[in-house]
Amino acid sequence: MAPSTPTQETLRTDAEFADHPTSDASSTGPATPPAPARRFPRMTIGGTRSLGASILLPLIPIVAFVVIWHYLTVNEVVAWLRFNRMPTPAAVLESFTERLGSGAYYDDLFASLQRILLGFLLAALVGIAMGMLIGRSEVARKTLRPFIEMVRPIPAIALVPLTILLFPSSEQGIVFITFFAAFFPVLVSTIHAMDSLPKVWEEAARTMGAGRWTILRNVVLPGAMPGIFSGLSVAMGVAWICVVSAEMISGQFGIGYYTWQAYGLLDYAGVVVGMLSIGALGLLTAWVVELIGRRVNHWLPRAQR
């Protein structure tokens, strides 16, 4: 007697049973729906303390600085340093309140921020590209590295007379100075990031059949990003120093130009307002660079916190 073969209906029934398994006969009631996922994490005591520490701890040095500043200026302390001519925190707050009601103040902030972003982005693009070229090519390293090391020690602010002669407007010259200042930290950090990559990463990728451009895009560049963003963070601070100095010398507007004009008018409270505005903008841009770095390097242990 020949063995019976499964019919098409039997196969279809078995397939449906595999896709939708039923429970045993003892469970006759309806299936319990899964619990809805929690949309927001529960705030624990430890999380509350961490949030409070993140808010309160940065205020400690700021409050201490303001208290000491107030004490020294109100009492006109004259020792090795002379605080009898320094503006008090109350005078600076009054001057800052007046500036907030002036449209020229926001024009100066926007002008400096625009120069910083343009010069910094150009420095980031050119610095990362050239750093990767030098880091990956021995010919480029031997050709370009000596010239770079010769030009790198030149202070960016020393280029102000040359930019006045070269560029048709002071605006382009200030952007170039910002680019020049931010370029070298990005370049050097990219070169060192290339040199510090483990060789086993590339060897493993080649073993799995990856090509040159695939290794560069998926192995080399992501692996070098932590070092590159360290250079970008340094470059942002250096760019702010140089753009403000350039605005003081050859600018016609900007927060550096405003600070220098306030000094020329003996408005020392306005000078402090300009300094604090520069610090606030520097803090904002540095925070943005760090935030982008955490997003890009999300695979790092500390970035996942």
C-alpha positions as CSV (number, residue, x, y, z in Angstrom):
1,M,0.0,0.0,0.0
2,A,1.6,3.3,-1.1
3,P,2.1,6.0,1.6
4,S,-0.4,8.8,1.4
5,T,0.9,12.1,0.2
6,P,-0.2,15.4,1.8
7,T,-2.7,17.3,-0.2
8,Q,-2.5,21.0,-1.0
9,E,-5.3,21.8,1.5
10,T,-3.4,20.0,4.2
11,L,-0.2,21.9,3.4
12,R,-2.1,25.2,3.5
13,T,-3.6,24.3,6.8
14,D,-0.2,23.4,8.3
15,A,1.3,26.7,7.0
16,E,-1.5,28.7,8.6
17,F,-1.0,26.9,11.8
18,A,2.7,27.7,11.8
19,D,1.9,31.4,11.2
20,H,-0.9,31.6,13.8
21,P,-0.3,29.0,16.5
22,T,-3.2,28.4,18.8
23,S,-3.0,28.0,22.5
24,D,-3.7,24.7,24.2
25,A,-7.3,23.7,24.9
26,S,-7.1,24.7,28.6
27,S,-6.9,28.4,27.7
28,T,-10.4,29.1,26.4
29,G,-10.6,32.8,27.4
30,P,-9.6,35.7,25.2
31,A,-5.9,36.6,24.9
32,T,-4.7,39.3,27.2
33,P,-3.6,42.3,25.3
34,P,0.0,43.5,25.9
35,A,0.5,46.3,28.3
36,P,1.0,49.7,26.6
37,A,4.6,50.9,26.4
38,R,5.5,53.7,28.7
39,R,6.0,56.8,26.7
40,F,7.9,58.8,29.2
41,P,10.6,57.4,31.6
42,R,9.7,57.4,35.3
43,M,11.5,60.1,37.2
44,T,13.4,58.4,40.0
45,I,15.0,60.0,43.0
46,G,18.5,59.5,41.5
47,G,17.4,61.1,38.3
48,T,15.9,64.1,40.2
49,R,19.2,64.5,42.1
50,S,21.2,64.3,38.9
51,L,19.0,67.0,37.2
52,G,19.3,69.2,40.3
53,A,23.0,68.8,40.3
54,S,23.3,69.6,36.6
55,I,21.4,72.9,37.3
56,L,22.9,73.9,40.6
57,L,26.6,72.9,40.2
58,P,27.3,75.4,37.3
59,L,25.8,78.2,39.4
60,I,28.3,77.8,42.3
61,P,31.3,79.4,40.5
62,I,29.2,82.0,38.8
63,V,27.5,83.1,42.1
64,A,30.9,83.1,43.9
65,F,32.5,85.2,41.1
66,V,29.7,87.8,41.2
67,V,29.8,88.0,45.0
68,I,33.6,88.5,45.1
69,W,33.3,91.0,42.2
70,H,30.6,93.0,44.1
71,Y,32.6,93.0,47.3
72,L,35.8,94.3,45.6
73,T,34.2,97.0,43.5
74,V,31.8,98.3,46.1
75,N,34.5,98.6,48.7
76,E,36.9,100.0,46.1
77,V,39.7,97.6,47.1
78,V,43.1,98.7,46.0
79,A,45.9,96.2,46.6
80,W,48.1,94.7,43.9
81,L,45.0,95.0,41.6
82,R,42.9,98.2,41.6
83,F,39.2,97.7,41.7
84,N,38.2,101.3,42.5
85,R,37.7,102.0,38.8
86,M,36.0,98.8,37.9
87,P,32.2,98.8,37.3
88,T,30.0,97.1,39.8
89,P,27.7,94.2,38.9
90,A,24.7,96.5,39.3
91,A,26.2,99.0,36.8
92,V,26.9,96.2,34.3
93,L,23.3,94.9,34.7
94,E,21.9,98.3,34.1
95,S,24.1,98.8,31.0
96,F,23.1,95.3,29.8
97,T,19.4,96.1,30.2
98,E,19.8,99.3,28.1
99,R,21.6,97.4,25.4
100,L,18.8,94.8,25.3
101,G,16.4,97.5,24.2
102,S,18.7,98.6,21.4
103,G,18.5,97.1,17.9
104,A,22.2,97.8,17.3
105,Y,23.2,95.3,20.0
106,Y,21.4,92.5,18.2
107,D,23.0,93.6,14.9
108,D,26.4,93.3,16.5
109,L,25.7,89.9,17.9
110,F,24.3,88.6,14.6
111,A,27.3,90.0,12.6
112,S,29.8,88.3,14.9
113,L,27.9,85.0,14.9
114,Q,27.6,85.0,11.1
115,R,31.4,85.6,10.8
116,I,32.1,82.8,13.2
117,L,29.8,80.3,11.6
118,L,31.1,81.0,8.0
119,G,34.8,80.9,8.9
120,F,34.4,77.9,11.2
121,L,32.4,75.8,8.7
122,L,35.0,76.5,6.0
123,A,37.8,75.6,8.4
124,A,36.0,72.3,9.3
125,L,35.4,71.2,5.7
126,V,38.9,72.1,4.5
127,G,40.7,71.0,7.6
128,I,39.0,67.6,7.8
129,A,39.5,66.9,4.1
130,M,43.2,67.9,4.1
131,G,43.8,66.1,7.4
132,M,42.4,62.9,6.0
133,L,44.6,63.3,2.9
134,I,47.7,63.8,4.9
135,G,46.8,61.0,7.3
136,R,46.2,58.5,4.5
137,S,48.8,59.4,2.0
138,E,52.5,59.3,2.7
139,V,53.2,61.5,-0.4
140,A,50.8,64.2,0.9
141,R,52.3,64.0,4.4
142,K,55.9,64.6,3.1
143,T,54.7,67.3,0.7
144,L,52.3,69.4,2.8
145,R,53.3,68.8,6.5
146,P,56.5,70.9,6.5
147,F,54.7,73.9,5.0
148,I,51.8,73.5,7.4
149,E,54.1,73.4,10.4
150,M,55.9,76.5,9.2
151,V,52.6,78.5,8.8
152,R,50.8,77.2,11.8
153,P,52.7,79.2,14.5
154,I,51.8,82.5,12.8
155,P,49.1,84.3,14.9
156,A,45.9,84.8,13.0
157,I,45.6,88.3,14.3
158,A,49.0,89.2,12.7
159,L,47.4,88.7,9.3
160,V,45.1,91.8,9.8
161,P,47.4,94.2,7.8
162,L,47.7,91.7,5.0
163,T,43.9,91.0,4.8
164,I,43.3,94.8,4.6
165,L,45.6,94.8,1.5
166,L,44.3,91.6,0.0
167,F,40.6,91.6,0.4
168,P,38.3,94.3,-1.0
169,S,36.3,94.6,2.2
170,S,36.9,94.2,5.9
171,E,34.1,91.6,6.2
172,Q,35.9,89.1,3.9
173,G,39.2,89.8,5.8
174,I,37.6,89.0,9.2
175,V,36.1,85.8,7.8
176,F,39.5,84.7,6.5
177,I,41.1,85.4,9.8
178,T,38.5,83.3,11.5
179,F,39.0,80.5,9.0
180,F,42.8,80.7,9.5
181,A,42.5,80.5,13.2
182,A,40.1,77.5,13.3
183,F,41.8,75.7,10.4
184,F,44.9,74.4,12.1
185,P,43.3,72.8,15.3
186,V,40.9,70.9,13.0
187,L,43.7,69.9,10.6
188,V,46.1,68.7,13.3
189,S,43.4,66.8,15.3
190,T,42.3,65.0,12.1
191,I,45.9,64.0,11.3
192,H,46.4,62.6,14.8
193,A,43.0,60.8,14.6
194,M,44.0,59.2,11.4
195,D,47.3,58.0,12.9
196,S,45.7,56.6,16.0
197,L,43.2,54.3,14.2
198,P,44.0,50.6,14.9
199,K,45.3,48.8,11.8
200,V,43.2,45.8,12.6
201,W,40.0,47.6,11.7
202,E,41.1,48.1,8.1
203,E,42.5,44.6,7.9
204,A,39.2,43.1,9.1
205,A,37.2,45.2,6.6
206,R,39.5,44.1,3.7
207,T,39.1,40.5,4.8
208,M,35.4,40.8,4.5
209,G,35.8,42.2,0.9
210,A,35.4,46.0,1.6
211,G,37.0,48.3,-1.0
212,R,39.0,51.4,-0.5
213,W,36.2,53.9,-0.5
214,T,34.0,51.6,1.7
215,I,36.7,51.4,4.3
216,L,37.2,55.2,4.2
217,R,33.5,55.9,4.5
218,N,32.5,53.2,7.0
219,V,35.6,52.5,9.0
220,V,38.2,55.3,8.9
221,L,35.9,58.4,9.1
222,P,33.6,57.1,11.9
223,G,36.6,55.9,13.9
224,A,38.4,59.2,13.6
225,M,35.3,61.3,14.5
226,P,36.0,61.5,18.3
227,G,39.4,63.0,17.6
228,I,38.1,65.3,14.9
229,F,35.4,66.7,17.2
230,S,38.0,67.4,19.9
231,G,39.8,69.6,17.4
232,L,36.5,71.2,16.4
233,S,35.8,72.1,20.0
234,V,39.2,73.7,20.3
235,A,38.9,75.5,17.0
236,M,35.6,77.1,18.0
237,G,37.2,78.8,21.0
238,V,40.2,79.9,19.0
239,A,37.9,81.3,16.3
240,W,36.0,83.5,18.8
241,I,39.3,84.9,20.2
242,C,40.5,85.9,16.7
243,V,37.2,87.2,15.3
244,V,36.8,89.5,18.2
245,S,40.4,90.8,17.9
246,A,39.9,91.3,14.2
247,E,36.7,93.2,14.8
248,M,38.5,95.5,17.3
249,I,41.2,96.3,14.8
250,S,39.5,96.5,11.4
251,G,35.8,95.9,11.9
252,Q,32.9,98.3,11.5
253,F,30.3,96.4,13.5
254,G,30.2,93.2,15.6
255,I,30.5,92.5,19.3
256,G,34.2,93.0,19.3
257,Y,33.8,96.4,17.6
258,Y,31.2,97.4,20.1
259,T,33.5,96.4,23.0
260,W,36.3,98.5,21.6
261,Q,34.1,101.5,21.0
262,A,32.8,101.3,24.6
263,Y,36.4,101.4,25.8
264,G,37.1,104.4,23.7
265,L,34.1,106.2,25.2
266,L,35.2,105.2,28.8
267,D,32.1,103.1,29.1
268,Y,33.6,100.4,31.2
269,A,30.3,98.9,32.1
270,G,29.7,98.5,28.3
271,V,33.1,96.9,28.0
272,V,32.1,94.2,30.5
273,V,28.7,93.8,28.7
274,G,30.6,93.1,25.5
275,M,32.9,90.6,27.3
276,L,30.0,88.8,28.8
277,S,28.2,88.7,25.5
278,I,31.2,87.1,23.8
279,G,31.3,84.5,26.6
280,A,27.6,83.7,26.2
281,L,28.0,83.3,22.4
282,G,31.1,81.2,22.9
283,L,29.2,79.0,25.4
284,L,26.3,78.5,23.0
285,T,28.5,77.6,20.0
286,A,30.7,75.3,22.0
287,W,27.5,73.5,23.3
288,V,26.2,73.1,19.8
289,V,29.5,71.5,18.6
290,E,29.5,69.2,21.6
291,L,25.9,68.2,21.0
292,I,26.6,67.4,17.4
293,G,29.6,65.4,18.4
294,R,27.5,63.3,20.8
295,R,25.0,62.6,18.0
296,V,27.7,61.6,15.6
297,N,29.7,59.6,18.1
298,H,26.6,58.0,19.7
299,W,28.4,54.6,19.8
300,L,30.9,55.9,22.4
301,P,30.1,54.8,26.0
302,R,30.0,58.3,27.4
303,A,27.9,59.6,24.6
304,Q,25.2,57.1,25.4
305,R,24.6,58.5,28.8
